[in-house]
Amino acid sequence: MANLSTKFLALVAFSLLLLSPLDLVKAQVPIAPGLSLTFYSKSCPNLESIVRKRLQSVFKDAGLAAGVLRLQYHDCFVQGCDASLLLDGSAGGPSEKSAIPNLTLRAQAFRAIEDLRNRVHKECGRVVSCADLVAIAARDAVVLTGGPNYNVPLGRRDGLNFATANATITNLVAPTSNTTTLLAKLAVKNLDATDAVALSGAHTIGSSHCTSFTERLYPNQDPTMDKTFANNLKDTCPTPTTNKTLDMDIRSPNLFDNKYYVDLMNRQTLFTSDQDMYTDSRTRGIVTSFAVNQTLFFERFVISMLKMGQLGVLTGSSGEIRANCSARNSDNLFISSVVGDEGSHASQF
């Protein structure tokens, strides 16, 4: 583990030297009304430096980075990028955290965002939203594992209510979903097939529990899965209920790169929702193009992240700037939800 940590930190240092932010104009992604690239230039000029330096010190391998990145996906796809995912439950009901698709989210990732909020608010006062911290931290999770750097439009405000369990399940894509379901759910967000394939590329880092994909192994093996790969999975996951974890990308699990798409082409991925993108004619060509051209993948990933990161944002006088990311400012009493480091359920996003 020490050797892995040393290699990972060396990668972090190397990526910070090489990567400059991709031009938002080049990406051709319009900035949502109320957001800007200079939103905190006067009120909190050191914001992004505080966040990146702190995450650089706490990311010992790609596991926590992947967990932080997933927070933005799970937040933005459900009622927009309003940090509602971070809210604990209240007397009014259970929070988004306790919905089945979110039981896989790392408790440590939630703690990392709250730690960032505390540090940022200590320096600048309560001017930066938890929603913006999630967006910046997600970007830095990508950069600090070797992926593309990009400028994040800021100015989001925090939502006052969390989504219901039903809304959470409806809006997130299960790992057992096929491409038709994936494309349909993203189309509702005005995200197309290229966005779907690019955003799925986040699976180049992180891990998954056996229970998220053992339906592809038992009782019968999924014919779209490479046989040798399947047999290796069975060694780690000998039963449908085994609760061990495996890397999502078998080629470079601690590096944000395009090898996930090479895994797809070799039929060596865990989720149905991943592998079916190479089986389906609507997305197969996109998968192939990303597998052979990492620069193209990085450019398209940035575009898709910028689009996703501006879904349903609250700006201006809407929402609030939370003093605690897990509670609305008006809450004097709130009930903490149970969020394990990893759960037995998962989601594609």
RODOPA-96650 format. One line per field, with one value per residue (C-alpha): x, y, z. Coordinates in Angstrom, 2 decimals, padded with zeros to 5 digits, always signed. Each point is the difference from the previous one (the first is absolute). Layout:
# residues N
east: [X/...] $
north: [Y/...] $
up: [Z/...] $
***
This chain:
# residues 349
east: [+000.00/+002.88/+001.46/-003.38/-000.37/+003.47/-000.75/-003.36/+001.48/+002.67/-002.79/-001.76/+003.12/+000.62/-003.58/+000.03/+003.11/-001.40/-003.66/-001.41/-003.77/-001.72/-001.52/-003.73/-000.46/+001.68/-002.34/-002.91/-002.06/-002.13/+000.16/-003.33/-001.50/+001.26/+003.25/+003.38/+003.69/+000.83/-002.85/+002.22/+002.87/-000.62/-001.87/+002.25/+002.94/+001.92/-002.98/+001.27/+003.50/-001.33/-002.04/+002.70/+002.75/-002.21/-001.13/+003.54/+000.93/-002.91/-000.10/+002.39/-001.30/-002.78/-002.66/-001.02/+000.43/-002.51/-002.34/+000.13/-000.57/-003.08/-001.58/-000.45/-001.59/-002.43/-000.84/-000.45/-002.08/-002.57/-001.78/+003.10/+003.40/-001.29/+001.92/-003.30/+001.86/+002.04/-003.02/-000.68/-003.52/-002.43/-003.27/-001.56/+001.48/+003.13/+002.64/+001.38/+002.99/-002.17/-001.54/+001.20/+002.14/+001.89/+000.91/+003.16/+001.28/+003.01/-000.55/+003.56/-000.95/-002.79/+002.42/+002.52/-002.53/-000.91/+003.69/+000.46/-002.99/+001.43/+003.39/-001.45/-002.51/+002.71/+002.01/-002.76/-003.11/-003.22/+000.05/+000.75/-002.76/+000.33/-001.25/+002.97/+002.39/-001.32/+000.56/+003.55/+000.88/-001.33/+002.22/+003.00/-000.73/+000.44/+003.14/+001.70/-000.32/+001.50/-003.09/-000.75/-000.06/-002.83/-001.51/-003.18/-002.76/-000.97/-002.83/-002.26/-002.07/-001.09/-003.45/-002.45/-001.49/+001.26/-001.59/-002.18/+001.29/-002.23/+001.38/+003.53/-000.59/-001.79/+002.77/+003.08/+001.04/+000.33/+003.04/-002.41/-001.48/+000.47/+000.99/-003.60/-000.76/+003.26/-000.66/-003.63/+000.87/+002.72/-002.14/-002.36/+003.00/+000.79/+003.06/+000.62/+001.70/+003.47/-000.64/-001.15/+003.15/+002.31/-001.51/+000.21/+003.74/+000.16/+000.05/+003.65/+000.62/-001.72/-001.34/-003.27/-001.49/-000.59/-003.73/-000.17/+000.83/-000.33/-003.24/+002.38/+001.73/-002.79/-001.91/+001.23/+002.93/-000.79/+001.14/+001.25/+002.61/+003.43/+000.23/+003.43/-001.02/-003.19/+001.93/+002.32/-002.99/-001.42/+003.19/-000.68/-003.79/-000.70/-003.68/-002.66/+000.06/+003.76/+000.70/+003.58/+001.10/+001.82/+001.53/-002.27/+002.91/+002.29/+002.74/+000.77/-002.37/+001.78/+000.39/-002.65/+000.57/-001.78/+000.79/-003.57/-001.06/+002.68/-001.58/-003.35/+001.42/+001.53/-003.28/+001.67/-002.27/-002.16/-003.35/-002.59/-000.50/+003.68/+000.43/-003.25/+001.36/+002.43/-002.69/-002.51/+000.52/-001.01/+002.98/+002.54/+001.75/+000.33/+001.55/+002.48/+000.95/+000.74/+001.96/+002.40/+000.20/+000.44/+000.19/-003.43/-001.39/+001.40/-001.48/-003.42/+000.08/+000.58/-002.90/-002.31/+001.10/-000.63/-003.46/-000.84/+001.46/-002.46/-003.18/-002.74/+002.32/-001.38/+001.44/-000.65/-002.46/-001.12/+001.08/+002.63/+003.66/+000.04/+001.98/+000.14/-000.17/-002.16/-002.72/-002.14/+000.69/-003.53/+000.39/+000.75/-000.52/+000.78/+000.36/+003.23/-000.38/+002.07/+002.46/+002.52/+003.37/-001.46/-003.45/-001.34/-001.90/+001.38/-000.79/+001.62/+000.22] $
north: [+000.00/+002.36/-000.61/+000.69/+003.21/+001.18/-000.67/+001.74/+003.12/+000.09/-000.12/+002.87/+002.16/-000.85/+000.76/+003.37/+000.99/-000.98/+000.91/+003.44/+000.58/-000.80/+003.11/+000.28/+001.79/-002.89/-002.35/+002.07/-000.49/+003.03/+001.18/-000.16/+003.36/+000.99/-001.97/+001.39/-000.89/+002.90/-000.29/-000.11/+002.11/+002.66/-001.83/-003.08/+000.37/-003.01/-002.37/-002.39/-000.04/-000.95/-002.85/-001.43/+000.14/-001.72/-002.74/-000.53/-000.78/-002.38/-001.98/-002.83/-002.11/+000.28/-001.48/+003.19/+002.02/-002.28/+000.37/+003.79/-000.02/-002.18/+002.54/+002.47/-002.62/-001.16/+003.56/+001.58/-002.76/+000.25/+003.42/+001.83/+001.03/+001.40/-002.10/-001.55/-003.32/+001.26/+000.72/-002.36/-001.24/+002.03/-000.47/+000.39/-003.24/-001.84/+001.79/-000.74/-001.59/-002.83/-000.79/-003.36/+001.33/+002.27/-002.65/-000.62/+003.54/+000.28/+001.56/+001.29/+001.95/+001.80/+000.78/+001.36/+002.56/+001.09/+000.34/+002.20/+002.13/+000.51/+001.08/+002.28/+001.66/+000.51/+002.04/+001.75/-000.08/-001.71/+001.04/-003.28/-002.56/-003.72/-000.53/+001.96/-001.90/-003.28/+001.27/+001.18/-003.16/-002.20/+001.84/-000.38/-003.71/-000.35/+002.16/-001.58/-003.47/+001.08/+001.22/+003.30/+003.32/+002.42/+003.23/-000.43/+002.64/+000.96/+001.74/-002.93/+000.24/-002.84/-001.54/+000.06/-003.45/-003.46/-002.28/-002.96/-003.55/-000.56/+003.04/-001.13/-003.47/+001.42/+002.40/-002.15/-002.76/-003.47/-002.15/-002.61/+002.45/-000.36/+002.79/+000.79/+000.81/+001.92/+002.19/+000.59/+001.16/+002.34/+001.36/+001.42/+002.06/+001.12/-002.26/-002.05/-003.31/+001.55/+001.49/-003.40/-001.75/+002.81/+000.25/-003.77/+000.43/+000.99/-003.76/+000.10/+000.52/-001.50/-003.38/-001.89/-002.68/-003.47/+000.36/+002.76/-002.38/-003.64/-000.31/-000.19/-003.02/-001.96/-002.14/+000.35/+001.96/+003.02/-000.95/+003.58/-000.48/-001.36/-003.56/+000.34/+003.31/-001.62/-002.90/+002.46/+001.87/-003.23/-000.53/+003.26/-000.28/-003.74/+000.56/+002.50/+001.56/+000.37/+003.53/+000.51/+002.80/+000.08/+002.77/+001.38/+000.28/-003.04/+001.69/+003.20/+000.24/+002.93/+002.13/+002.12/-000.95/-001.67/-003.62/-000.51/+000.10/-002.55/-002.18/+000.39/-001.06/-003.07/-000.82/+000.42/+002.35/-000.62/+001.66/-000.84/+003.74/+000.32/-003.00/+000.55/+003.29/-002.01/-002.49/+002.67/+001.45/+003.49/+000.28/-002.55/+002.47/+002.56/-002.61/-000.95/+003.61/+000.64/-003.25/+001.00/+003.73/+001.09/+003.68/-000.26/-001.73/+002.70/+002.78/-001.63/-000.90/+003.64/+001.11/-002.57/+000.83/+003.69/-000.77/-002.34/+002.38/+002.73/-002.08/+001.68/+002.40/+002.45/+003.50/+003.55/+000.07/-003.62/-002.52/+000.93/-000.30/-002.71/+000.39/-003.80/-002.05/-002.68/+002.32/+002.90/+003.19/-000.01/-003.46/-000.04/-003.73/-002.53/-003.72/-001.44/-002.59/-003.14/+000.06/-002.82/+000.16/-002.24/-001.53/-003.13/+001.91/+002.21/+002.30/+000.61/+003.69] $
up: [+000.00/+000.79/-003.44/-001.62/+001.99/-001.04/-003.67/+000.28/+001.58/-002.71/-002.59/+001.76/-000.11/-003.65/-001.06/+001.75/-001.93/-003.39/+000.02/-000.61/-000.07/-003.29/-001.52/+000.72/-003.32/-001.79/+001.79/-001.32/+003.13/+000.91/+003.59/+001.80/+001.05/+003.43/-000.27/-001.01/-000.08/+002.33/+002.49/+003.10/-001.32/+002.67/+002.76/+000.13/-002.41/+001.40/-000.17/-002.67/+001.42/+003.44/-001.45/-002.23/+002.63/+002.54/-002.37/-001.18/+003.60/+000.70/-003.26/+000.83/-002.88/-002.56/+002.28/+001.79/-003.19/-001.71/+002.97/-000.13/-003.76/+000.39/+002.35/-002.83/-002.26/+002.69/+001.00/-003.43/-001.57/+002.79/+000.06/-001.16/+001.40/+003.28/+002.56/+001.10/+000.06/+002.96/+002.21/+002.88/+000.59/+002.05/+001.80/-003.43/-001.27/-001.10/-002.06/-003.47/+001.74/+001.24/-003.41/-001.31/-002.91/+002.40/+002.56/-002.03/+000.54/+002.27/+003.40/-000.29/-003.13/+001.85/+002.80/-002.50/-001.30/+003.52/+000.82/-003.07/+001.00/+003.46/-001.38/-002.66/+002.33/+002.60/-002.49/-001.97/+002.14/-001.02/-003.67/-001.82/-000.47/+000.61/-003.56/-001.37/+002.24/-001.41/-003.54/+000.69/+001.92/-002.81/-002.49/+002.29/+000.48/-003.76/-000.19/+003.00/-001.54/-003.33/-001.86/-001.77/+001.80/-000.75/+001.27/+002.06/-000.24/+003.55/+001.79/+000.92/+003.14/+002.25/-000.21/+002.88/-000.53/-000.87/-002.57/+000.86/-000.22/-003.02/-001.82/+000.77/-001.40/-003.05/-000.93/+000.59/-002.38/+001.52/-000.90/-001.36/-002.53/-003.73/-002.38/-000.91/+003.64/+000.39/-003.04/+000.95/+003.52/-001.23/-002.83/+002.63/+001.17/-003.56/-000.05/-003.13/-000.82/-000.05/+003.44/+001.26/-001.20/+001.15/+003.48/+000.39/-000.40/+003.66/+000.60/-000.99/+003.75/+003.01/+001.01/+000.26/+002.21/-001.40/+000.62/-002.61/-002.84/+001.13/-001.97/-002.99/+001.55/+001.73/-000.70/-003.58/-001.33/-002.18/-003.53/-000.58/+002.74/-000.85/+001.38/+001.60/+001.56/+001.33/+001.53/+001.73/+001.37/+001.38/+002.01/+001.84/-000.09/+000.50/+000.84/-001.09/+003.47/+000.52/+001.21/-001.17/-002.34/-003.31/-002.09/-002.71/-002.46/-000.03/-002.04/+001.92/+003.00/+001.67/-003.11/-001.68/-003.64/-002.93/+000.91/+001.21/-003.66/-000.88/+002.70/-001.74/-003.36/+001.66/+001.78/+003.39/+001.93/+003.04/-000.66/-002.63/-000.44/-000.94/-002.27/-001.86/-001.34/-002.12/-001.00/-001.03/-003.49/+001.18/+002.34/-001.26/-002.30/+002.79/+002.28/-002.70/-000.72/+003.69/+000.29/-002.77/+000.76/+003.61/-000.93/-001.60/+003.08/+002.29/-002.13/-000.18/+003.70/+000.93/-002.21/+001.57/+003.54/-000.61/-001.36/+002.87/+002.58/-000.99/+000.16/+002.02/+001.81/+002.54/-000.25/+001.16/+002.89/-000.40/+002.59/+002.58/+000.96/+002.65/+003.19/+000.12/-003.19/+001.64/+001.33/-001.14/+001.88/+001.39/+001.53/+003.70/+000.28/-002.69/-000.18/-001.39/-002.70/-000.04/-002.89/-000.19/-001.70/-002.65/-000.26/-001.60/-002.66/-002.71/-002.85/-003.33/+000.90] $
***
